[in-house]
């Protein structure tokens, strides 16, 4: 999914979030593990936060169903029910520091690996 945040100013970052829904149609109950990988370097000591293409702008990721930070490269188990299920990941831009003033377009890339058992 390509997510777009449009034009944001620093005051809008805290309330700006996009959700990526990965929809799975399951014929029966099953258990899967989902692992989110970031193409950019994660920030030490800040779970679920990685760099973007703008030096002063970070991206915070959460599992949208629990609003908890994603631990990159760490599998999370989901129980899927018969029918349509969604694994939802939230993305929220965040300033590197309170004085950061990033300007311009940014990008970052994530891969969600899903392993069926």
N, C-alpha and C positions, 0 to 999 in steps of 0.2 A: 504494500500500500504506500502510496506517496501522500504524505500529510503536509498541509500548508498552513502556516501560521499567519499569513498575510503581513501587513505592516503593524509592528508593535513598538510602543515606547517603553521605557524602563518601568513605568508605573503599571503597565498591563501584564508584565511577565508573571507575577504571582498568581494571577487568575487565568492565564492562558494555558489551556491544556488540550491536546488532541488525543483521541483514543483510536488505536488500531484494533479492529476486531478480526480475529482469525476464526472463521466459521468451519466447523467440522460436522458432517452428517454421519452419525454412527448407527449401524444396524443393531447393535446390542451394547450392553454395558462393557466398558473397557477402561483400562488405566493407561495413561500416557505420561511421559515426562516432557516438559518444555524447557528449553534452554535458550536464553536470549544472549546473543553475541553482539558486541559493538565493534565497528570497524575502527573506532577511535580509542585512544587510551582512556581508561577509567581514571577517576580521581581517587587517590589513596585516602582512605578514611571516610569516604562518602559513598555508601552503597548505592548503586544504581545511577551514578552520575558520571558522565563522560564528556569529553571535549567535543566541540563542533569545529567547523571550518573557520569560525571567527575566534581569534585568540581570547577574547574576554567574555565569550558566551559558552555556557555549558548546557547540557541536556540532562534532566533528571527523569528517570524511568521508574514506573511503578506497575505492579500487577493491579489492574483496575478493580478487580473483584474484592481485594482486601486493602487497597491503597497502601501497600507496603513496598519499599524499594526492591527493585530487581537486583539480585546478586548475579552479575555477569558470569557466564560460564558455569553456573551452578544449576543443576536440574531441579525443577519443581514438578511434583506429581499432581496430576489432575485426574479425577474420576469423571468419565464421560458417560452420559445416559443415552439410551436409544433415542434417536432423533437428532435435532439440531442443537449443537453446543457451540459456545464461543469462548476462546481464550482471548482476553482483552488486556492490552498493554497501554498504559498512559505515558504521554511524553509532555514534559513541561520545560520550556527554556528557563535558564537561571543565570544570573550574572556571576562572573568569577569573583568579584569583590563588590562592595557597596558603591564604590567609585567607578566601576567599569562603565564604559560608554561604547559598546560595540555598534558599528554602523555597517549596513550592507546586508546582502543576502548571505544565508548560511545553509549548510547541509551537514548531515551526518547519516550514517547508514547502520542498520541493525539487521540481524538475521535471527529468526526464531526457528530453532530446530525442534521438531516434535518426533518423539520415538514412541512407537506403539509396543505394548508388551503382549 
